[in-house]
Amino acid sequence: MNMAAEDQKRAAAGAAVAEVADGMVVGLGTGSTAAFAIEALGRRVRDGLAITAVATSERTAAAAAAAGIRVIDMGEVAALDLAIDGVDEIDPWCHAIKGAGGAMLREKVIAAAARRMVAIADASKPVEQLGARPVPLEVLPLARAFVARAIAELGGAAVLRTDAAGAPIATDGGNPILDASFGPIEDAAALAAALSAVPGILGHGLFVSEIDAVYVAGTSGVECRTRKLPSRNEHAS
């Protein structure tokens, strides 16, 4: 990653964290971009901001605690005020692919529980159409081969995520991750519904309704883009 991209992520994260107010319960995402949000939020907490955070991964929980942020278990809260997270790709309708950090299921729960969700992105993440990046799937270990077959029937190709030594990478829940490539995604909502209907897929990284806005940082500064309406599919009809 070049420094320009790092600076962009830091700027976008700072803009998103500016939405946080005293007393909020805030969901914190997982990944390299979300790490900048934790850094920025930690500075505000040290300056006197009183908030509580819920983390989408053990890695995020540890980083937030180290930054001085009070973290509670996600099972203790039914609703959150705000969720902040990075994206792998995001289109003008705020449909997004997430999960490069391996926490897509917990991120989906936090997003659904939040009254508002904002994404943060550098200039490389906005796209006109999703699909250049694979859709991560958290799957039951016993369903791995079946899910791979189901993905093929949906027109995709699923690959087990492994580390540099070739060992499967597991989520915090102990489940394997399949990265499913579909090529250009014409109907994100339909694909999301199809993935949710496959037995054995515990969660997927296709977000079609959860994100309300995205802070995008580029060479000219940070822009807040709200979800474009109507949706891609309504627009096409």
C-alpha positions in Angstrom: 0.0 0.0 0.0 1.4 3.4 -0.9 1.3 6.3 1.5 -1.3 8.1 -0.6 -3.8 5.3 0.0 -3.0 5.2 3.7 -3.5 8.9 4.0 -6.8 8.6 2.1 -8.0 5.9 4.5 -7.0 8.0 7.5 -8.8 11.0 6.2 -12.0 9.1 5.4 -11.9 7.5 8.8 -11.5 10.8 10.5 -14.6 12.2 8.7 -16.7 9.2 9.7 -15.6 9.3 13.3 -16.7 13.0 13.4 -20.3 11.6 13.4 -19.8 10.0 16.8 -21.4 11.8 19.7 -21.3 11.4 23.5 -23.3 8.5 24.8 -23.4 6.5 21.5 -23.0 2.8 21.1 -20.7 2.4 18.1 -20.0 -0.7 16.0 -16.4 -1.0 14.8 -15.5 -2.9 11.7 -12.5 -5.1 10.9 -9.7 -4.5 8.4 -7.0 -2.1 7.4 -9.4 0.8 6.8 -11.4 0.2 9.9 -8.2 0.3 11.9 -7.8 4.0 11.0 -11.3 4.6 12.5 -10.3 3.0 15.7 -7.2 5.2 15.8 -9.3 8.3 15.3 -12.0 7.3 17.7 -9.3 6.6 20.3 -8.0 10.1 20.0 -11.5 11.5 20.6 -12.0 9.3 23.6 -8.7 10.5 25.1 -10.0 14.0 24.6 -13.1 13.3 26.6 -15.6 11.6 24.3 -17.7 9.1 26.3 -18.9 6.2 24.1 -19.2 2.4 24.1 -18.0 0.2 21.3 -19.0 -3.2 19.9 -16.4 -4.9 17.9 -16.8 -7.2 14.8 -13.8 -9.3 15.6 -11.4 -10.2 18.3 -8.7 -8.3 16.5 -10.8 -5.1 16.5 -11.8 -5.5 20.1 -8.1 -5.7 21.1 -7.2 -2.7 19.0 -10.1 -0.7 20.4 -9.3 -1.5 24.0 -5.6 -0.6 23.4 -6.8 2.7 22.1 -8.7 3.4 25.3 -12.2 2.7 24.0 -14.6 0.9 26.2 -15.7 -2.3 24.4 -18.6 -4.5 25.4 -19.7 -7.9 24.0 -22.0 -7.7 21.0 -24.4 -10.0 22.7 -25.2 -7.4 25.3 -26.8 -4.8 23.0 -29.9 -5.1 20.7 -29.3 -1.8 18.8 -26.4 0.5 18.0 -26.4 4.2 17.1 -23.7 4.0 14.4 -21.5 1.5 12.7 -18.3 2.4 10.9 -16.6 0.0 8.6 -14.4 -0.3 5.5 -15.4 -1.8 2.1 -13.7 -3.9 -0.6 -15.9 -2.3 -3.3 -18.9 0.0 -3.2 -21.2 1.2 -6.0 -23.3 4.4 -6.3 -26.2 2.6 -4.7 -24.1 1.8 -1.6 -24.2 -1.9 -2.5 -20.9 -3.2 -1.3 -18.6 -6.2 -1.0 -17.0 -6.6 2.4 -15.1 -9.3 4.2 -11.4 -9.1 3.1 -10.7 -9.1 6.9 -12.7 -12.3 7.4 -15.4 -10.8 9.7 -18.3 -10.4 7.3 -20.9 -12.3 9.4 -20.3 -10.3 12.5 -20.1 -7.1 10.4 -23.5 -8.0 8.9 -25.0 -8.4 12.4 -23.6 -5.1 13.5 -24.8 -3.3 10.4 -28.3 -4.7 10.8 -28.4 -3.6 14.4 -27.1 -0.1 13.7 -29.5 2.8 13.2 -27.0 4.2 10.7 -24.0 2.7 9.0 -21.3 4.6 7.2 -18.5 3.1 5.2 -15.0 4.5 4.7 -13.0 4.1 1.6 -10.0 5.4 -0.3 -10.3 6.4 -4.0 -9.8 2.8 -5.2 -12.9 1.4 -3.7 -15.8 3.1 -5.5 -16.9 1.2 -8.6 -19.7 1.5 -11.1 -20.5 -2.2 -10.8 -19.6 -4.7 -8.2 -17.8 -7.9 -9.0 -14.1 -7.3 -9.6 -13.6 -8.6 -6.0 -14.9 -11.9 -4.8 -17.8 -12.2 -2.3 -16.5 -13.8 0.9 -18.7 -16.5 2.5 -18.4 -17.9 6.0 -19.5 -21.5 5.8 -20.1 -24.5 8.0 -17.1 -26.8 7.7 -19.3 -29.8 6.8 -21.0 -27.8 4.1 -17.9 -26.5 2.3 -18.0 -28.8 -0.8 -21.8 -28.4 -1.0 -21.6 -24.6 -0.9 -18.9 -24.6 -3.6 -21.2 -26.6 -5.8 -24.1 -24.3 -5.1 -21.9 -21.3 -6.0 -21.1 -23.0 -9.3 -24.8 -23.4 -10.0 -25.2 -19.7 -9.4 -22.6 -19.0 -12.0 -19.7 -18.4 -9.7 -16.5 -20.1 -8.6 -15.6 -20.6 -4.9 -12.0 -20.8 -3.6 -11.1 -21.7 0.0 -9.2 -18.9 1.6 -5.8 -20.0 2.9 -2.7 -18.5 4.5 0.7 -18.3 2.9 1.4 -21.9 4.1 -1.7 -23.2 2.4 -3.7 -23.7 5.6 -7.4 -22.7 5.7 -8.1 -19.4 7.3 -10.9 -19.5 9.9 -13.2 -16.8 11.1 -13.4 -15.9 14.8 -16.3 -18.4 14.9 -13.9 -21.2 13.7 -15.5 -21.5 10.3 -13.8 -21.6 6.9 -14.1 -18.8 4.3 -14.9 -19.3 0.7 -14.2 -16.4 -1.7 -16.8 -16.6 -4.4 -16.1 -14.8 -7.7 -19.1 -14.0 -10.0 -17.6 -11.5 -12.4 -19.8 -8.3 -12.9 -22.8 -8.5 -10.6 -25.9 -7.3 -12.5 -28.3 -7.7 -9.6 -26.7 -7.4 -6.2 -29.9 -7.8 -4.2 -30.9 -11.0 -6.1 -27.5 -12.5 -5.6 -27.5 -11.6 -1.9 -30.9 -13.3 -1.5 -29.7 -16.4 -3.4 -26.6 -16.7 -1.2 -28.6 -16.3 2.0 -30.8 -19.2 0.8 -28.0 -21.7 0.4 -27.9 -24.0 3.4 -24.4 -24.0 5.0 -23.7 -20.3 4.2 -23.7 -18.7 7.6 -23.0 -15.2 6.3 -21.8 -13.4 3.1 -20.0 -10.2 2.4 -22.6 -8.7 -0.1 -24.2 -5.7 1.6 -27.2 -4.4 -0.4 -29.2 -2.4 2.1 -27.2 -1.8 5.2 -24.9 1.1 4.2 -26.4 4.6 4.4 -23.4 6.6 3.2 -19.7 6.3 2.4 -16.9 8.7 3.1 -14.5 8.6 0.1 -11.1 10.2 0.3 -9.2 11.2 -2.8 -6.6 13.6 -3.8 -9.0 16.6 -3.4 -10.3 15.7 0.0 -13.1 13.7 1.6 -16.6 13.4 0.1 -19.6 11.9 1.8 -21.8 10.1 -0.7 -25.2 9.0 0.3 -27.0 6.0 -1.1 -28.2 6.7 -4.6 -31.9 6.1 -5.1 -33.6 4.3 -6.7 -31.6 1.2 -6.4 -29.6 -0.2 -9.3 -32.4 -2.7 -10.2 -35.3 -0.2 -9.8 -33.3 2.2 -11.9 -32.9 -0.3 -14.7 -36.6 -1.3 -14.8 
